[in-house]
Every structure is written in structure tokens, then in C-alpha cells.
Amino acid sequence: MLSFLELLSEAKKAREKAYAKYSSFKVGAVIECKDGKLIYGANIENASYGLSMCAERNAIFQGYLLGYKKEDYLQLCIVSDSNDITSPCGACRQVLSELFNEEAPIYCANIQGKYLKTNIKELLPYSFSGENLKK
């Protein structure tokens, strides 16, 4: 398993691929899988902001397209060039609550390496899930 600093370095690489033409707020994310595979994501903006995609969702969706499932994920790191740590938005938290390992660490970081280590249960303790849809 990668150390936090190694994971942060990989998330920074993903951040460089961001398309943040409108906000100039580049975000990178990387998921480490049990088999050692790293899955990268970066935010991709659009002039119609609602059509933009966050780094975390890009990474998690790519992982599923590659055949990975929530139990395959070891850890996630999210980084931006903000002075503050970057945590997932509400939409990303909802997606992570369903598709990411609830016990796996999530590192919310800034470019200088300041971070918060958490998990999805802490980020979204009362998530909406498929259980809520059962009659």
C-alpha cells in the first residue's frame, strides 16, 4: 500500500490533467486498488457548469468501467492547489457512499501536503442508498 506522500504525488499528477478553463480550480484524485492498480481522475469543466465532472467521480466511474468494485479499493487521495484542504462535494460524497469502500481511507489534501484523513462514513454519515428505495 502506498504511503500518503506517494499517493499525494500521484494525485498531483492527475491534477495536472484537469481541464479547469473557467474556475482555474484544478483537482486531481487517485484511487489505489488492492492489486496495485492506480486509477486517476481530474475535474473536467464545461461552459455549462452543471455538465462538469469532478475528479473523484471521474476516478470512481473509470474504476467501475475497468471492472473494479468497492471492495477492490484501498484508499483515495484528492488534491487541489487551494490553501485549504479539498474535500468531496455533495454529489461526489453520494457517489462514493455507494461505490467506494466505506472503511477505506480518504485523504483530502492541498498541494502543500496538508491533509485530513477520513472515510466516506464520516463524510456522509446519513447517506441515501438503495435501501431507502426498498418498499
N, CA and C atoms as a LAMMPS dump frame, in Angstrom:
ITEM: TIMESTEP
0
ITEM: NUMBER OF ATOMS
405
ITEM: BOX BOUNDS ff ff ff
-5.0000000000000000e+02 5.0000000000000000e+02
-5.0000000000000000e+02 5.0000000000000000e+02
-5.0000000000000000e+02 5.0000000000000000e+02
ITEM: ATOMS id mol type element x y z
1 1 1 N 0.851 -1.176 0
2 1 2 C 0 0 0
3 1 3 C 0.898 1.24 0
4 2 1 N 0.542 2.204 -0.838
5 2 2 C 1.321 3.43 -0.925
6 2 3 C 1.2 4.247 0.354
7 3 1 N 2.253 4.98 0.681
8 3 2 C 2.195 5.928 1.79
9 3 3 C 1.357 7.128 1.349
10 4 1 N 0.968 7.957 2.319
11 4 2 C 0.206 9.157 1.967
12 4 3 C 0.986 10.018 0.982
13 5 1 N 2.278 10.236 1.226
14 5 2 C 3.062 11.103 0.345
15 5 3 C 3.162 10.549 -1.075
16 6 1 N 3.27 9.235 -1.202
17 6 2 C 3.285 8.619 -2.535
18 6 3 C 1.934 8.794 -3.223
19 7 1 N 0.863 8.586 -2.469
20 7 2 C -0.483 8.75 -3.016
21 7 3 C -0.725 10.204 -3.416
22 8 1 N -0.281 11.139 -2.577
23 8 2 C -0.419 12.566 -2.881
24 8 3 C 0.321 12.915 -4.172
25 9 1 N 1.512 12.382 -4.338
26 9 2 C 2.288 12.633 -5.553
27 9 3 C 1.524 12.171 -6.795
28 10 1 N 0.867 11.024 -6.703
29 10 2 C 0.075 10.512 -7.83
30 10 3 C -1.162 11.379 -8.079
31 11 1 N -1.797 11.848 -7.014
32 11 2 C -2.968 12.722 -7.169
33 11 3 C -2.566 14.045 -7.82
34 12 1 N -1.372 14.532 -7.487
35 12 2 C -0.875 15.763 -8.112
36 12 3 C -0.677 15.565 -9.614
37 13 1 N -0.222 14.386 -10.009
38 13 2 C -0.074 14.079 -11.439
39 13 3 C -1.435 14.134 -12.135
40 14 1 N -2.446 13.583 -11.493
41 14 2 C -3.8 13.617 -12.059
42 14 3 C -4.293 15.054 -12.173
43 15 1 N -3.996 15.862 -11.152
44 15 2 C -4.417 17.257 -11.121
45 15 3 C -3.907 18.022 -12.342
46 16 1 N -2.734 17.679 -12.803
47 16 2 C -2.155 18.353 -13.971
48 16 3 C -2.968 18.104 -15.24
49 17 1 N -3.774 17.078 -15.252
50 17 2 C -4.607 16.741 -16.415
51 17 3 C -5.97 17.434 -16.378
52 18 1 N -6.25 18.165 -15.296
53 18 2 C -7.553 18.823 -15.145
54 18 3 C -7.788 19.842 -16.263
55 19 1 N -9.042 19.969 -16.632
56 19 2 C -9.469 20.999 -17.576
57 19 3 C -10.347 21.953 -16.775
58 20 1 N -9.713 23.025 -16.282
59 20 2 C -10.401 23.976 -15.404
60 20 3 C -10.34 25.372 -16.012
61 21 1 N -10.757 25.47 -17.248
62 21 2 C -10.682 26.7 -18.029
63 21 3 C -11.475 27.848 -17.396
64 22 1 N -12.537 27.535 -16.694
65 22 2 C -13.436 28.572 -16.193
66 22 3 C -13.169 28.943 -14.74
67 23 1 N -12.924 27.978 -13.899
68 23 2 C -12.696 28.264 -12.477
69 23 3 C -11.215 28.364 -12.132
70 24 1 N -10.353 27.796 -12.945
71 24 2 C -8.909 27.683 -12.652
72 24 3 C -8.666 26.902 -11.368
73 25 1 N -9.622 26.098 -10.96
74 25 2 C -9.528 25.285 -9.739
75 25 3 C -9.307 23.841 -10.162
76 26 1 N -8.043 23.463 -10.247
77 26 2 C -7.69 22.118 -10.699
78 26 3 C -7.711 21.139 -9.535
79 27 1 N -8.356 20.003 -9.755
80 27 2 C -8.441 18.954 -8.739
81 27 3 C -7.999 17.64 -9.369
82 28 1 N -7.211 16.892 -8.608
83 28 2 C -6.798 15.562 -9.029
84 28 3 C -7.187 14.546 -7.981
85 29 1 N -7.426 13.334 -8.415
86 29 2 C -7.77 12.249 -7.494
87 29 3 C -7.097 10.976 -7.975
88 30 1 N -6.755 10.126 -7.028
89 30 2 C -6.217 8.817 -7.375
90 30 3 C -6.761 7.797 -6.387
91 31 1 N -7.162 6.651 -6.908
92 31 2 C -7.619 5.525 -6.096
93 31 3 C -6.581 4.424 -6.233
94 32 1 N -6.146 3.88 -5.105
95 32 2 C -5.269 2.714 -5.131
96 32 3 C -6.114 1.47 -4.906
97 33 1 N -5.94 0.486 -5.783
98 33 2 C -6.676 -0.774 -5.693
99 33 3 C -5.828 -1.855 -5.029
100 34 1 N -6.489 -2.891 -4.544
101 34 2 C -5.804 -3.995 -3.86
102 34 3 C -4.742 -4.656 -4.727
103 35 1 N -4.953 -4.675 -6.041
104 35 2 C -3.984 -5.31 -6.937
105 35 3 C -2.834 -4.374 -7.331
106 36 1 N -2.802 -3.171 -6.735
107 36 2 C -1.736 -2.216 -7.013
108 36 3 C -2.049 -1.219 -8.108
109 37 1 N -3.131 -1.427 -8.839
110 37 2 C -3.537 -0.511 -9.909
111 37 3 C -3.897 0.84 -9.315
112 38 1 N -3.478 1.903 -9.993
113 38 2 C -3.858 3.261 -9.623
114 38 3 C -4.839 3.779 -10.663
115 39 1 N -5.942 4.33 -10.204
116 39 2 C -6.971 4.868 -11.092
117 39 3 C -7.033 6.372 -10.862
118 40 1 N -6.847 7.126 -11.931
119 40 2 C -6.732 8.575 -11.844
120 40 3 C -8.013 9.27 -12.283
121 41 1 N -8.22 10.447 -11.718
122 41 2 C -9.325 11.293 -12.134
123 41 3 C -8.929 12.75 -11.986
124 42 1 N -9.485 13.599 -12.826
125 42 2 C -9.276 15.044 -12.74
126 42 3 C -10.598 15.719 -13.065
127 43 1 N -10.774 16.929 -12.547
128 43 2 C -12.008 17.629 -12.865
129 43 3 C -11.952 18.122 -14.312
130 44 1 N -13.083 18.013 -14.978
131 44 2 C -13.231 18.445 -16.365
132 44 3 C -14.426 19.394 -16.406
133 45 1 N -14.143 20.668 -16.688
134 45 2 C -15.202 21.673 -16.679
135 45 3 C -15.822 21.851 -18.062
136 46 1 N -16.952 22.538 -18.052
137 46 2 C -17.679 22.87 -19.259
138 46 3 C -18.252 24.26 -19.055
139 47 1 N -18.441 25.007 -20.13
140 47 2 C -19.02 26.345 -20.007
141 47 3 C -20.381 26.292 -19.322
142 48 1 N -21.101 25.223 -19.514
143 48 2 C -22.34 24.979 -18.789
144 48 3 C -21.947 24.192 -17.541
145 49 1 N -21.692 24.899 -16.445
146 49 2 C -21.086 24.305 -15.245
147 49 3 C -21.721 22.996 -14.793
148 50 1 N -23.014 22.875 -14.927
149 50 2 C -23.697 21.661 -14.484
150 50 3 C -23.258 20.411 -15.233
151 51 1 N -22.618 20.583 -16.367
152 51 2 C -22.147 19.451 -17.162
153 51 3 C -20.708 19.073 -16.833
154 52 1 N -20.106 19.779 -15.89
155 52 2 C -18.735 19.481 -15.475
156 52 3 C -18.701 18.204 -14.644
157 53 1 N -17.515 17.609 -14.518
158 53 2 C -17.358 16.378 -13.736
159 53 3 C -16.178 16.537 -12.79
160 54 1 N -16.393 16.131 -11.552
161 54 2 C -15.367 16.216 -10.515
162 54 3 C -14.336 15.1 -10.659
163 55 1 N -13.161 15.336 -10.102
164 55 2 C -12.058 14.37 -10.172
165 55 3 C -12.42 13.041 -9.519
166 56 1 N -13.056 13.098 -8.362
167 56 2 C -13.379 11.876 -7.626
168 56 3 C -14.333 10.981 -8.414
169 57 1 N -15.363 11.591 -8.992
170 57 2 C -16.319 10.806 -9.774
171 57 3 C -15.688 10.272 -11.053
172 58 1 N -14.815 11.069 -11.672
173 58 2 C -14.116 10.555 -12.852
174 58 3 C -13.311 9.313 -12.501
175 59 1 N -12.628 9.332 -11.366
176 59 2 C -11.814 8.179 -10.952
177 59 3 C -12.691 6.972 -10.612
178 60 1 N -13.722 7.169 -9.813
179 60 2 C -14.544 6.034 -9.37
180 60 3 C -15.292 5.417 -10.55
181 61 1 N -15.809 6.239 -11.462
182 61 2 C -16.511 5.707 -12.626
183 61 3 C -15.548 4.959 -13.545
184 62 1 N -14.349 5.492 -13.72
185 62 2 C -13.353 4.801 -14.535
186 62 3 C -13.023 3.445 -13.919
187 63 1 N -12.898 3.41 -12.598
188 63 2 C -12.627 2.141 -11.918
189 63 3 C -13.688 1.097 -12.205
190 64 1 N -14.935 1.503 -12.155
191 64 2 C -16.019 0.559 -12.442
192 64 3 C -15.987 0.105 -13.9
193 65 1 N -15.651 1.014 -14.798
194 65 2 C -15.533 0.629 -16.21
195 65 3 C -14.408 -0.373 -16.425
196 66 1 N -13.383 -0.314 -15.582
197 66 2 C -12.258 -1.252 -15.667
198 66 3 C -12.543 -2.571 -14.951
199 67 1 N -13.71 -2.661 -14.315
200 67 2 C -14.094 -3.907 -13.658
201 67 3 C -13.871 -3.952 -12.161
202 68 1 N -13.452 -2.845 -11.569
203 68 2 C -13.238 -2.816 -10.12
204 68 3 C -14.555 -2.551 -9.4
205 69 1 N -14.637 -3.028 -8.173
206 69 2 C -15.799 -2.816 -7.31
207 69 3 C -15.324 -2.201 -5.996
208 70 1 N -16.266 -1.772 -5.184
209 70 2 C -15.92 -1.052 -3.959
210 70 3 C -14.955 -1.82 -3.067
211 71 1 N -15.079 -3.142 -3.015
212 71 2 C -14.199 -3.933 -2.147
213 71 3 C -12.764 -4.003 -2.676
214 72 1 N -12.547 -3.567 -3.923
215 72 2 C -11.209 -3.565 -4.515
216 72 3 C -10.402 -2.317 -4.162
217 73 1 N -11.057 -1.304 -3.615
218 73 2 C -10.4 -0.022 -3.373
219 73 3 C -9.758 0.031 -1.991
220 74 1 N -8.471 0.418 -1.963
221 74 2 C -7.726 0.537 -0.701
222 74 3 C -7.774 1.938 -0.115
223 75 1 N -7.594 2.944 -0.967
224 75 2 C -7.548 4.318 -0.487
225 75 3 C -7.722 5.29 -1.643
226 76 1 N -8.087 6.524 -1.281
227 76 2 C -8.34 7.594 -2.244
228 76 3 C -7.664 8.854 -1.747
229 77 1 N -7.065 9.607 -2.654
230 77 2 C -6.495 10.912 -2.315
231 77 3 C -7.028 11.942 -3.298
232 78 1 N -7.43 13.089 -2.765
233 78 2 C -7.956 14.205 -3.546
234 78 3 C -7.076 15.41 -3.246
235 79 1 N -6.66 16.146 -4.269
236 79 2 C -5.794 17.309 -4.048
237 79 3 C -6.16 18.438 -5.004
238 80 1 N -6.021 19.663 -4.503
239 80 2 C -6.165 20.85 -5.346
240 80 3 C -5.034 21.807 -4.987
241 81 1 N -4.954 22.91 -5.722
242 81 2 C -3.921 23.893 -5.413
243 81 3 C -4.402 24.948 -4.422
244 82 1 N -5.508 24.708 -3.786
245 82 2 C -6.054 25.603 -2.771
246 82 3 C -5.167 25.601 -1.526
247 83 1 N -5.224 26.678 -0.763
248 83 2 C -4.525 26.709 0.525
249 83 3 C -5.235 25.84 1.552
250 84 1 N -6.512 25.61 1.329
251 84 2 C -7.292 24.755 2.22
252 84 3 C -7.3 23.335 1.672
253 85 1 N -7.579 22.379 2.538
254 85 2 C -7.73 21.008 2.052
255 85 3 C -8.982 20.941 1.179
256 86 1 N -8.983 20.02 0.249
257 86 2 C -10.105 19.858 -0.667
258 86 3 C -10.857 18.593 -0.308
259 87 1 N -12.126 18.754 0.019
260 87 2 C -12.938 17.572 0.322
261 87 3 C -13.984 17.405 -0.775
262 88 1 N -14.53 16.208 -0.917
263 88 2 C -15.505 15.957 -1.982
264 88 3 C -16.769 16.806 -1.832
265 89 1 N -17.318 17.227 -2.959
266 89 2 C -18.594 17.944 -2.945
267 89 3 C -19.706 16.965 -2.57
268 90 1 N -20.892 17.459 -2.399
269 90 2 C -22.017 16.606 -2.011
270 90 3 C -22.315 15.508 -3.014
271 91 1 N -22.26 15.831 -4.311
272 91 2 C -22.528 14.813 -5.333
273 91 3 C -21.488 13.702 -5.27
274 92 1 N -20.222 14.08 -5.107
275 92 2 C -19.161 13.065 -5.013
276 92 3 C -19.322 12.221 -3.753
277 93 1 N -19.695 12.846 -2.656
278 93 2 C -19.91 12.09 -1.414
279 93 3 C -21.006 11.046 -1.609
280 94 1 N -22.074 11.431 -2.289
281 94 2 C -23.171 10.491 -2.525
282 94 3 C -22.703 9.32 -3.381
283 95 1 N -21.973 9.606 -4.448
284 95 2 C -21.462 8.538 -5.313
285 95 3 C -20.495 7.649 -4.537
286 96 1 N -19.576 8.257 -3.793
287 96 2 C -18.611 7.475 -3.017
288 96 3 C -19.307 6.611 -1.972
289 97 1 N -20.413 7.101 -1.411
290 97 2 C -21.11 6.323 -0.379
291 97 3 C -21.641 5.006 -0.933
292 98 1 N -21.918 4.972 -2.221
293 98 2 C -22.425 3.742 -2.835
294 98 3 C -21.335 2.915 -3.517
295 99 1 N -20.33 3.576 -4.081
296 99 2 C -19.375 2.876 -4.94
297 99 3 C -17.968 2.728 -4.365
298 100 1 N -17.684 3.315 -3.198
299 100 2 C -16.34 3.248 -2.621
300 100 3 C -16.383 2.476 -1.31
301 101 1 N -15.312 1.775 -1.014
302 101 2 C -15.179 1.002 0.221
303 101 3 C -15.367 1.924 1.432
304 102 1 N -16.391 1.669 2.232
305 102 2 C -16.712 2.582 3.336
306 102 3 C -15.652 2.618 4.431
307 103 1 N -14.808 1.605 4.515
308 103 2 C -13.748 1.565 5.526
309 103 3 C -12.437 2.164 5.021
310 104 1 N -12.293 2.321 3.719
311 104 2 C -11.032 2.771 3.13
312 104 3 C -10.77 4.243 3.443
313 105 1 N -9.514 4.585 3.705
314 105 2 C -9.195 5.98 3.98
315 105 3 C -9.353 6.863 2.751
316 106 1 N -9.829 8.066 3.008
317 106 2 C -9.909 9.12 2.001
318 106 3 C -9.055 10.265 2.524
319 107 1 N -8.051 10.642 1.74
320 107 2 C -7.178 11.751 2.101
321 107 3 C -7.616 12.978 1.319
322 108 1 N -8.035 14.012 2.041
323 108 2 C -8.423 15.286 1.451
324 108 3 C -7.243 16.224 1.674
325 109 1 N -6.611 16.69 0.593
326 109 2 C -5.339 17.394 0.731
327 109 3 C -5.292 18.686 -0.07
328 110 1 N -4.275 19.498 0.274
329 110 2 C -3.933 20.636 -0.57
330 110 3 C -2.568 20.367 -1.193
331 111 1 N -2.147 21.227 -2.082
332 111 2 C -0.928 20.999 -2.852
333 111 3 C 0.323 20.979 -1.966
334 112 1 N 0.266 21.658 -0.813
335 112 2 C 1.406 21.689 0.103
336 112 3 C 1.517 20.42 0.947
337 113 1 N 0.519 19.574 0.907
338 113 2 C 0.563 18.323 1.654
339 113 3 C -0.207 18.327 2.962
340 114 1 N -0.867 19.435 3.28
341 114 2 C -1.75 19.448 4.45
342 114 3 C -2.946 18.565 4.107
343 115 1 N -3.384 17.732 5.057
344 115 2 C -4.466 16.806 4.717
345 115 3 C -5.323 16.436 5.919
346 116 1 N -6.479 15.899 5.588
347 116 2 C -7.401 15.302 6.543
348 116 3 C -7.593 13.86 6.111
349 117 1 N -7.387 12.928 7.026
350 117 2 C -7.648 11.514 6.74
351 117 3 C -9.028 11.189 7.289
352 118 1 N -9.903 10.706 6.436
353 118 2 C -11.275 10.422 6.831
354 118 3 C -11.754 9.184 6.067
355 119 1 N -13.048 8.953 6.059
356 119 2 C -13.643 7.896 5.234
357 119 3 C -15.041 8.356 4.845
358 120 1 N -15.693 7.612 3.986
359 120 2 C -16.981 8.073 3.472
360 120 3 C -18.057 8.065 4.554
361 121 1 N -17.958 7.174 5.525
362 121 2 C -18.958 7.167 6.606
363 121 3 C -18.882 8.459 7.414
364 122 1 N -17.683 9.002 7.573
365 122 2 C -17.529 10.268 8.291
366 122 3 C -17.947 11.456 7.425
367 123 1 N -17.669 11.383 6.135
368 123 2 C -18.012 12.487 5.237
369 123 3 C -19.508 12.576 4.954
370 124 1 N -20.193 11.435 4.974
371 124 2 C -21.63 11.41 4.682
372 124 3 C -22.296 10.365 5.572
373 125 1 N -22.482 10.714 6.849
374 125 2 C -22.958 9.707 7.813
375 125 3 C -24.387 9.216 7.592
376 126 1 N -25.234 9.992 6.992
377 126 2 C -26.632 9.588 6.797
378 126 3 C -26.954 9.578 5.306
379 127 1 N -26.193 8.789 4.57
380 127 2 C -26.326 8.795 3.111
381 127 3 C -27.639 8.164 2.659
382 128 1 N -28.07 8.577 1.5
383 128 2 C -29.22 7.984 0.822
384 128 3 C -28.691 6.801 0.032
385 129 1 N -29.34 5.648 0.13
386 129 2 C -28.84 4.457 -0.561
387 129 3 C -29.996 3.662 -1.164
388 130 1 N -29.636 2.575 -1.812
389 130 2 C -30.636 1.681 -2.378
390 130 3 C -31.593 1.144 -1.33
391 131 1 N -31.131 1.043 -0.107
392 131 2 C -32.002 0.588 0.992
393 131 3 C -33.194 1.521 1.17
394 132 1 N -32.987 2.814 0.895
395 132 2 C -34.071 3.779 1.021
396 132 3 C -35.135 3.602 -0.055
397 133 1 N -34.8 2.916 -1.133
398 133 2 C -35.729 2.735 -2.244
399 133 3 C -36.572 1.479 -2.115
400 134 1 N -36.211 0.621 -1.182
401 134 2 C -36.967 -0.623 -0.999
402 134 3 C -38.292 -0.327 -0.331
403 135 1 N -39.336 -0.994 -0.811
404 135 2 C -40.674 -0.758 -0.257
405 135 3 C -41.015 -1.8 0.765
